[in-house]
Amino acid sequence: MTLADWQARIREQFGAKDARRGVPGNFMWFLEEVGELSAALRSETPEAQALEFADVLAWLMSLANCAGIDLDAALRQKYGAGCPRCGGTPCTCAAAAKP
């Protein structure tokens, strides 16, 4: 499945609930999952970490769906041609620079 397919699947499974929560409610759930991922990275098994990564990605997709953002298109636009700053693949920006 592509990223677009997964975003559509999340919309199909949770779209009605996500719409009721709105962007603010989904953002709060997303942040909670990021916190759980942070804790898992410090002390959990790779399997538990993988599940938290999946939760974070799913809630990001829910949030994007509520905001009307196509994540696949956004990623292609920003990163499709290489690093958004230097244009390189791989990135040749200084180590301290974003990204």
N, C-alpha and C positions, 0 to 999 in steps of 0.2 A: 504494500500500500504506500501511496505517496503521502507527503505531509498534507496536501489538500484533501486526500481521502480521509485521513485521520481527523482533520478538523471537521469535515462533514459528518463523520461518525459520532464525534463528541456532540455536535449540534443535534443530531438525530436522537441520541440517547438522553441528553441533559438540557436541550435547548429551552424547553418550557420552564424548567426550574431556574435555569440561568437567567432567563428573561425576567422572571419574578424578582430575583435578587438584584438584577441590574448591574451596571458596571461597579458601583461602590461595594456591593455585597460580594461579587465575584472577586474583586481585587483583594478584599480581606481574606477570603478563603485561599487565594493564590499566595498571599504573604504567609499565612499559616503553614502552607505546604512547603514554602521555601525554608521556613524555620525548622520544619521536621527534616528536610533534606540536610540542613546544616548540622543538626544533631546526629543524623545517620552517618554523615561523612566523618564525624569525629569518633564514633564508637560502634558502628554497626558493621555487619558482614556485607560483602559486595552484593549479595542477593537482596538484602534489606535496602541497601543504597539504591539499587536498580529500581525497586518499587517506588521509592520516594522520588527518583528522577521522573518516573512515569507519572506520578501524581502531579508534580510541578508542571510537566508538559501538558497534561490534560487540563489543568486549571488555567494555564496560559491560553490554551485554545478556547476554553469557555469564555475567558475574559475578552479575547479577540473577537469571538463570535458576537458577544454583547455589544462591542464597540464597532462592529461592522468592518473588521479588518481581516483581509485575506492574508494569512501568515506566509503562505507560499509566495505570493506576489510581493509582499513586503521584503522578504529575504532576497528574492531575485533582484529587486530594485536596488537594495542597499549593498548586498555582498556578491551579486552575480558576476560582476566584472572584476572582482578581486577586492583587496582591502579598500574601504571607502576613503581612506586618507592618502595612501601612497599608490594605490592601484595595483600593487604587486600580489602575485600568488607564487610563493608564500609572501606574506607581509614583510616588508623591509623597514618598517618604522622602527625608531629607536626603542629599546626594551622598555623604557619608562613611559612611552607614549601609548595612548589609546588608539586603536584597539590592540 
